[in-house]
Amino acid sequence: MSPRPTVAVRTLPALPPWLAHALRAQRGPVPWSAVVRGALAAGPLLLAAVLVGHTSLGVVAAIAAMLAGINDRPGSRRTAVRRLGAPALAGAAGVLVGTYAGDHAGAVVLTLVLTALGLLAGGMSAIGPVASGGGTQLLVAAAIGAGMPLPDSGWVRALAFLAGAGWLIVLRLALPTPGALAGDFRFDGERAAVAAVYEAVASLLDAAGTEHATARRAALTAALDQAQDALAGPRLRRYASSAAERRLHAQYAAALPLAEAATALAWAGEPLGGRAAAGPRRLAAAVRESAATGPLPAPARSAPALRALDDALLQAAHAFDQDGGSDLHTRRRGARDLLRTAFGAGGREYGLRVALCFGASAAIAQALHHSHWYGQHTHWYWLPATAVFLVKPDLGPLVSRVLCRAAGTVLGALLFAGFAAVLPHPQGLVALVAVCGALIPVSTRHFAAQTAVVTVLVLSLVMVGGEPQASVGRIGETLLACALVLIVGHLPMPGERGGHVRARLAAAAGAAHAYLAHVLAGQDGSDGRAARWTLRREAYRALSEARAAIALSAAELPALARHTEGTDEVAALLERLVDTTTAAAVHLDDTGHLDRRHGDRLTELLGELAAHRERVGLPTAVTGLTAAV
């Protein structure tokens, strides 16, 4: 029998990261609650304003509701109040400043004012996601206030902006959600977030000794971050005020020693039986159903980490039967810490780019406006507002943002031109605003889709406000903004490139150092363990933020990505250092001393970090604990 001929299999070349990101969309179930809120936000606000004869204020309120809808992501009500409310306040301030600067300042002074706002908002965005959303709304609202000719005064527009965003917040707090439909209106996401922590602990125990352990530990970190955020939102009093809420806080706190023991077991690399994960899964079901835990299967107590797991299960079972509240093991950052982040290397680099993009786009837009390039269209804010969204790294790599924004604007403008030709005015346009508001929560899965929906919505609002159809002009302005941001994004800036990534990595290294130093100090007792869990949470959260920044930078064009090469290796070393520190802490609790295996591994990791310190700018203190080990 003759051998079968071999068939050459051709494999397609992998897409470059910047293009792959542009084609990637998020997946998940449709957020129907957010869809309903979106339908009841901008459209009804605009309709009410048209009916009472204050269309211009309705346009401002609808824009605010639209911007709040973009930030209306899954999470608890407390998280939503902070995520929607803080940017809305910044947006109202932007409307106020932009309106008065546009009314009383010349083109040069107005450009300088907007540039200064860009510098402030850019630095502020380095603090975190909520601050970044606030910076975006500050600049977009300032451009709208300065460039949209409306008959109302600045403070009236600012109040209308607050009313629009506030209406969506009211809907977020008042409308039933899946959690409310299950019979518990007080909680919307908090209970599910805490249950997800126990499920993540069980999944990590299942993966111990396998190649999936690292990914499961990262998933546990993400679940703890989400639960911490869900429970730590604003309230009238600092501590939980109801028995049910205090119990939920205690259930979250009880998951921390379980997570610590599970991390130590995963670090050991030995497979575990299914009995080890059964207890956390029963705890997860008890949280979801607000029920008693029942008997919990105890794992074997043959090793320090297994004994820690068994003790943590017993403590959790006790906590589930109590109404006492517990600390969330998080520390509030003071004003000094926030300012240090905003004016640090990452904040300075990003602030300069935002200021340059926003100021240059505003100057170009005013030059085109005063030269009558716009014809009858007096709204010049589209160019700087587009530049704001394009320069935001939260939305993906630079080239991916530009491609998606251009494609989404062209699609949205063409769709609107078709709708405007057949829909009755203004009733049909108001209905179109309501439909687009409902689509925003779904469209946030891809930046191009979000851009298309927002383009249709804004063009509808502008036409209801009295401007003629302007789809062609919006496409031209968007392409101009894309070119401007691409140029500025590749310009050299003072200082070292990749400042945001290096700042995040330095913060993660500092948190890992604080955690390791606390463990090596041997502080035991309930207060010592509580402080240890707080430091552990901070270390893993900082590492997660650094990982996200590194992944985003790696997906840029090679000219930008090369500035952060090697940072992913350092992040991996820091993760292994924190994992080893966790395993060492569990061993110290059980035996009172650090064994040779943990000590050698810590020494090895600190030595490897010392070799990378100069290249990526790690703090000296991080690598200075070798003698203590």
N, C-alpha and C positions, 0 to 999 in steps of 0.2 A: 504494500500500500504506500503510495507516494505521499510525502508529507504535505499538509495543507499549506498553500501559499500564505505568507504573512501579509497582513493588511496594515498599511501605515495609517495610524489614526492622527489626524491633524487637530491640534488643540488651538482654540482661539486665544490670542494674546490677552492678558489681563488688562482691563481698563486702568488708566492712570487714576490715582486716588481722587484728584480734583474732579474728574469727569464722573467717576463712580458715585461720588457723593451727590452730584447734581441729578443723577438718575435714581437715587435711592429715596424711597418713601417709607414713612413709619406705618406700622400696621397696628391693628387693634379694633375692638368693637366701637360702634358708633356711639359717641357720648350724647345720648338723646336728651338728657337734662340740659346740657349746654346748648344743644340745638334749639330747644324750646326757649331758653333764656335769650338766645340770639334773635329769634324771631320776634320776641316781645320787647326788644330793647330799642334799636335804632329806628325801625320802621314806625312803631306807635308813637315814639317821641316826635318824629318828624311830622306825622299826621296831626298830632295834637297842636303842634306849633302852626301848621298851615291853617287849621280850622280857626284858631284864635287870632290869626293875622300877624304872627311873629315868626315868619319863615326863617329869617336869618339866624335867630337864636336856636331854632329847631335844627338847623344845619350844624351849628357848633355842638349842640348836645348829642346829635347823632354821631358826629365824628368821635366825640369822647366815648360814647357807648361802643363804637366800633373798635377803638384802641383798647378799651377794657376787655372787649370780647376776645381780642387776640391773646390777652393774658389769662383768659378764663380757662385754665387747665384743670385736669382732675386733681382732687385733693380735698382736704377738709374745709369746712366753712371758715375756720380760723385762718388757715393758710390763705384762703381766697381773699379775706378782708385785707390782709397785708399785701398780697400780690396785686390786687386791683386798686386798693385805696392809696397806697404810697405813690405809685406812678400817676394816679389821677391828681393828687395834690401838686406834684411836679408839673403836670400838664397845665393845670390852671395857672400856676406861676408863669409858665412859658407863654400862655395866651396873654396874660397881663403885660409882661415885659415886651413881647413882640408887638402888641397893639400900640402901646404908647411910643415905642421906638419907631414903629412904622409911621405913626401919625406926626411925630414931632422932630424926627431926625432926618437928615439928608442921607443920600445913598452911601456915602463914605462912612459916616458915623454909624449908620444902621449895620453896615457890613462888619465894622469893628465890634459892635455890641453882639452880633450873632456869633462872631468868631470867638469872643470871650465866653459866651454861653457854651459853645462847642468844647472849649478847653475844660470848663467846669464839668460838663456832663460826661465827657470822655473819662476824666479821672474818676468821677463818681461811679462810673459803670464798672470799674475794676473791683469794687467792694463786693459785689455779688449779684445774683439774678434779679432780685427786686430793685436794687439800685440801678442796674442796667436798664430795666424797664422804665424806671423813673427818668433816667437820662434820655432815653429815646423819646418819651412823651414830652419832656421839657423842650427838646429841639424841634420836634414836629409841630407841637402847639405854638412855639414861638414863630416858626415860619408861617404857619397859617394865620396867626394873629397879625403879623406884619404884612403878609401878602394877599390876604383875602379881603377885598373891600366890602365891609359890612357897615350898616348905619349905627350899630350899637357901640357904646363906650367899652373901654377895656375891662372894667370891673364887672359889667353886665355879662360880657362874653365869658369871663372867668367863672362867674356863677353858673352860667348855662353849661359850661364844660363840666363843672363839678356835679351839676344836676344830672347830666347824661351818664357819667360814670357811676354816680351814686345810685341811679335807677337800676343799673345792672347789679350793683352790690346788693340792693334790696331784693332783687329777684333771686340772687344767689343765696341769700339768707332765708327767704320766705318760701320759695317753691319747694315742693316735695322732691326728694331724690331717691335713688334705689334703696339707700339705708333707711329713709323715712318710711317708704312703702313697706319695708320689712317690720315696721312697728316701733322704731326707735328714732324719733325725729331729732333728738338732741345730738346725735352723732351722724356725721356725713363723711365717711372716709377714715375717721380715726380708728374705729373698731377693725375695719378691714386692714388698715396699715399695721396695727399691732399683731393681728393674726398672721399677716404675711411674714413678720419677723420669726415667729415660731416655725412656720413652714420652711423658711430659709435655713433655720438651724437644723431642722430634720433633713433637709436636702444636703447640707454640708456633711452631716454625719453619715448619710448614705454614700457620699462620694469620697469619704476618707480612704486613703490608700489607692486612689485611682487618679487618672490624668485630669479628671473634672474637678478636683478639689479646689484648685486656684480660682476657677470661674465661679464655683459655688460660694467661696468665701467673699468674692467681689459682690455677688448677688446679695449675700447677707449684709454687707456694708450698705448697699443701696437700700435694702429694706429697713435697716435701722435709721438711716438718714431720713427716709420718707416718714417713718413713724414719729421720729423726733420732731420733725417739722410740723406734722399734723397735730401733735399735742401741744406744741409750744407757741401757738398763735396767740393773738391779742385776746385778753379777757379783762373784765373790770377789776378783778383782784389778781394778785400774783399767783396764788395757788388755786388748785381746782376747787370749785365751789359746790359741787354736788357729790353725793355718795357714789353714784355711777361713774362720774368722771374721776374721782379719786381712786376708785377701784381700777379703772383703765390705766391710770398713771402707774399704779402699783404693778399691774400686769406687764406693762412695758419695762419697768425697772427690773422685774424678775427675769426678763429675757436676757439681760446683760450678762449675768454669770453663766447662763446657758451658752450664749454666743462665745464667751471667753473659753469655756471648756471645749466646745465644738471646734474652735480654731486651734486649740492645743492638740486635740486628737487628729485633726487634719494635718497639722504640722508633723506629727509623729509618723505619718505615712503608713499606718497599719489599718487594714480593713476591719470594719466593725460589723457585728450582726444587726439584723433588722430591729432587734429589741431596743437598741440604743436610740433609734429615731422614733420609736412608737410614742414615747412620752411627750416630746415636743409637738407631735402631730395631734395628740389628744388635747394638749393645751391650746393649740391653734383653733380647734373646733370649739372649745369652751369659750374662747374669746369671741368668735364669730356669732355664736348662739347665745351669748351671755348666760351660760349655764355652768353648773358645777363641773369640776374636772373628773370626778370619779377616781377609781384606783388607777395609779400610774405604774406601768412596768418599770422596774428598777434595772439598770444595766449592771453588769459585773463590776465589782470594785477592785479590779486586779492591778490598776495603774493609777498614778496621781490624777491624770486627766479624767479617767473614768470615775474616780471617787469624787472629783469636782463636779462632774456631770450629774451624778446621783444626788449630791448635796444640793445642787442648783434646782433639780427637779423637786426635791422636798420643800425647798424654800418657795418655789413657784406655787406649789399646791397650797401652801400656807397663805401666800399673798393673794391667791384667787378667792379665798374665803374672807378676806378682810376688806374693810371700807377705807382704810387709811391711805392717804395720798403719799406720793413718793417723789423725790427729786427726779427730773428728767436728765440729769447728768450732762447739762450743757451750760456753758458760761456765756453771758452776754458780752459782746465786744463794746468797749467804751469808745468815747469820741476820739481819744488819742489813737486807738488802734485803727479806727475807720479812716482817720486822716492820714495815718502812716501808709495804709493800703492805697488810698486815692492818690497820694503824692509820691508813692514809691516808683520803682523802675517801670513796673507794668502800667501803672496809672499814668505816668508821664508820657510814655511812648504812645499809648492809646489816645490820651487826651490831645496830644499834638496832631495825630492823624485825623481825629474827629474835627478838631478846630480848623485844620487846613481844608478838609473836604467841605465842611459846612460853610465856612467863610467864603471859599472860592466859588462854591455853587451859588451862594446867595449873591455874590458880586456879579457873576455871569448872568444870573437870572434877572437882576435889576438892569444890567446893561442891555440885555435883549428887550426887556420891558420898556425902558425909556427910549430905545431906538425904534419902538413901534413894530418890532418883529412879530409881536403877538397879535397884531391887528386889534380886533375888538376885545380880545381876551385879556383882562387886566389881572388875572390870577397868576402871579409869578412864583408862588410858593412850591409848586410841584417839583421843581428841580432840587432845591435844598432838602425838601422832605424826603425825596427819593434817595438822595445821597446819604441821609441819616440811616435809613434802613440798610443800604448797601455797605456802609462802613462798619456795621455791627458784627463782630465775630460770633455772637450768639447764634446766628442763623447759618453758620457753616463756613467753609473756606471761601476765600475772596472770589476766585474765579467761578466757583459754584454759585455763589450769591449773585454775581453779575449775570451769568447765563440764565438762571432761574428768573431773576427780576426782568430781564429783557423779554424772555419768552412769555412770562405771565402778563406783562403789561401789553404786549402786542395782542395776545389772545383776549385779554379783558377789554381792551379798547375796541377791537373788532366786534366782540359780542355786544358791547354797549351800543355801538353804532347801529347794529341791527335792531336791538330792543328799542332804542330811541326813535327809530323810524316807524315803528308799528304801535307802540304803547301810547295810550292817552296821557296827556300832561295836565296836572301833576299826579293824578291818581295812579296811573300805571307805574310811574317812577317811584312813588312811595311804596307800592307793593314790591317793586324790584329791590328797594333798600331792605325791606323786611326779609325777603328771600335770601339776599346776600348775607344779612346778619345771621340767619339760621345756618348758612353754609360755612361761616368762618370757623367754628369749632372743628369741622371735618377737614377743611382746607389747610389747617395748620400742620397737617402731616407732610406737606411738601411746600417749599417756599414758592415755587412757580404757581401752584394752585392757589395758595393764599394770596399771592400778588394779583392773580386774575380776578378773584372774588373782590378784593379790596378796590381794585381799579374800577370795576363795574359799580361798586357801592359809592365810591367818592365821586365819580362822574355823574351818577344819578343825583347825588346831593347838590353838586354844583349847578346842575341844570335846573333843579327845583328852585335853587336860590336865584336863578335869573340869567345864568350864563348860557350862551349857545353851545351846541354840541362841539366838543373840542378833542375828539379822539386822536386825530393826526398830530396835533400839537403835543399831547401827552406822550405819545410814542417817541417823538423827536427829543423831548426833554429827558425822558428816561434813558434813551441811548446816550445822550450827552452826559448824564450823571454816571452811567456805567463807565464810560471812557475816563471821566475825571477820577473816579474812585480807583480804577485800575492803575492809573498813573501815580496817584498819591500813595496807594498801597505798596508800590515798589520803590518809592523814593527813599534814600537813606535819611535817617533821623539821628539827632544827637543821642549819644549813648549806644549801648549794645542792642542789636536786634534780638527779637524773641524775649523782650523784657517781661511780658505777661506770663509766659511759660516759666521763665526762670524765677519770677516772683512766687508763683504757685508752688514750684518745686522747693524753693527755699522755705516757704511756710510749712510744707509737708515735712521737710527735714527738721525744722525746729520743733514741730509737734512730736515727731518720732523721738527726738532727743529728750524732750521733757518727759515723755512716757517711759523711756528706758531709764532715765535718771531716777525717776520715782520708784520704779521696780527695783533697781539696784540698791536704793536706799533702804529697802526692806521695811517700809512702813506698812504695818499690818493693822488689824482692827477694823471696825466698821467704817470709821472715817477715812482710813487709809485706802480701803477697797473702793469706797465711793469716789474718792479722788482719782484712783487708778482707772476706774471705769470711765470717768469724765475725760481723762487724758487719752485713754484708748479710743474713745469716740472721736475726739478731736483729731487724733493722728490718722485714723482711717478716713474720716471725712476730708481732711486736707489732701490725703493721697488720692482720693476719688476725684477731687477738683483738679489736681495736678494731672492725673491721667486724662481727663476730658480735654484740658488745654493742650496737652501733648498730642493727642489723637487729632485734634483740630488743626494744629500746626503741621503735622505730618501729611495732611491731605492738601496742603497748599501746593502751588507750583514749586518746582525744585529751587528756583531762585530765593524763595522765602523759606521753604522747608529746611534747607541746609543750615539755617541759623540755629535750629534746635535739635540737630542731630546728636544722638547720644543721651538725650534727656530721658528717653523711654527706658534705657538700661538703668539709669540712676533711680527712676521711679520703681522699677522692679526690685532693685536692691533694697530700697526703703520699705517696700511691702514685705519682703522677706525678713527685714530687720524687725518690723512691728509684729509680724507673725511669730518670730522666734522670741521676742520679748513677751508676748502673750503666753506662749508655752512655758517660758521660764517663770513667769508670775504664778501660773498654776502649780508648777513644781515647787516653787518656794513656799506657797501656802501649805502644801502637803508635807514637805520634808524640812523646811526651815533653812535650806541651803541650796546653792546653785550647783548642779552636777556638771561633770566635765563636758558632756555632750552639748548642753546649752551654752556653757561658757566658751567652748571652742568655736561654736557656730557664730556666736555674737562677735567674738574677736575677728573671725574671718570676714564677716560682713562689714564691720567697722573699717577693717583694712582695705577692702574693696572700695568702700565709699571714700576713704581718704585718697585713693588713687584718682577718683573722678572729681574731687573737690574743686580743684583749680579750673577744670574745663567747664564746669557748669555753675560755678559760683556758690557752692554749698557753704553754710555757716561753719566756722572752724569748730564750734562747740560740738557739732554732731559727731565728728570723728575723734573727739578728745576723751572718750569714755573707755578706751581700751584698757587703761590701767585699772579702772574701777571693776571691770569685768574680771 
